Amino acid sequence: MIKNPNSKDGKHWTTDDINEYIKNKFVKGVKIIITSGAIHKEIGLINRHPMVCSAMKKLMKEYPNSEINKPKSGEGATFIVEYFP
């Protein structure tokens, strides 16, 4: 089996997969700060920050949030959001 070069575990990650990965970190009533770069590293992606940011932005529509930092490009490792699930 050939592993996906964009993931350490060989899984082909989609935006929806990343969305679910982030949601699994939520604890009801507890705020959580998510950094795109940290999620990117945790799941072993390479050059997929826009996909991680897209998942984070999708969650911003579902949960109360506060955008803490947004890079000039709008997407990157330093995109940070505080969620209130």
C-alpha positions, 0 to 999 in steps of 0.5 A: 500500500502506498501511503499518501505523502500528505499524511503520516498515517497514510490517510487521505484527509478531507476538509470534513475529516479535519472538521471532525478531528477538531470537533473531537477536541471540543468539550461542551462549555469549555473554550478551546484555542485551535491553531492551524499549524498545530492541527496540521502537524498533529495529523501529519499534513504537508503543505495543506494549511488552506485545507485546515483553515477551511475546516476551521472557518466552517466550524466558525459558522457552527460554534460561537468563536473569536478569531484571534489571529489571521495571517495576511493571506487569510490562511496559514499556520498562524490562523488561530481561533478560540471556539466556545462549544 
